């Protein structure tokens, strides 16, 4: 017999998770499609009734995105300009019904190479807050997602919040996704960026990332370095800036096409951010 747990307190959820193996769900928009045609053989821990995990708010030096914060919350919350890229990604996550229930944290924990939330959050230097029954720890997002469907979550641990430093608030950000159609589709390539420009339009700091071109989304450190002190123009983008990526050949596109598209989209994103 399968047990379904839906606690209203975080402490009760962590206690249950410490006691036995449970499948944790939030919006469950990735979980339920994967169960079609199967009989459940695992116990479920549903976080949707835990009020303290909901919403997005300023918290000291960070913006805190709760584990139950949905993509609709991202779109509806009044956030600084640095969140424009994450909001653009939110508009691409399924349709309105999915956006109303799917969570940003679930998108990270699902750890898909094509997870729309990862590139913009990488550019925002996001950290994840991981908790178990006895302690909590913070981990950079770049260290949390280890590979396709693999994260750094330890047994008995859950992601309870995503933290974005307020120090990035004055920067501008963006996100571009390439798919077989304009929405409701898995990414072929996606790029995200955050730029801090001086009064002359030159780059003080740049953070750029590419998703769906490796097992995990990757920053572009060589291009970020090349942009510092320069106007962010597409001609600065070079093929060697993407050499560390390892895209796959699949039915959505070849590896060569993905690399070429990544460079093209990055150039377009720089144009948008410079405007």
QUIDAVEN-V895347 format. One record per run of one state. SS is the DSSP state (2 for helix, 1 for strand, 0 for the rest). FROM is the first residue (numbers start at 1). TO is the last residue. Records with the same first field share a line. If there is no record, write none. Layout:
SS: FROM-TO ; FROM-TO
//
This chain:
0: 1-3 ; 6-9 ; 20-22 ; 26-30 ; 35-43 ; 47-50 ; 54-55 ; 60-61 ; 67-69 ; 77-80 ; 93-95 ; 102-102 ; 111-115 ; 124-126 ; 132-135 ; 148-149 ; 152-157 ; 169-171 ; 179-188 ; 198-201 ; 212-217 ; 220-220 ; 229-230 ; 232-233 ; 237-238 ; 243-249 ; 251-252 ; 254-254 ; 275-275
1: 4-5 ; 23-25 ; 44-46 ; 56-59 ; 62-66 ; 70-70 ; 103-103 ; 127-131 ; 136-140 ; 145-147 ; 150-151 ; 158-165 ; 172-178 ; 189-197 ; 202-211 ; 218-219 ; 228-228 ; 231-231 ; 250-250 ; 253-253
2: 10-19 ; 31-34 ; 51-53 ; 71-76 ; 81-92 ; 96-101 ; 104-110 ; 116-123 ; 141-144 ; 166-168 ; 221-227 ; 234-236 ; 239-242 ; 255-274
//
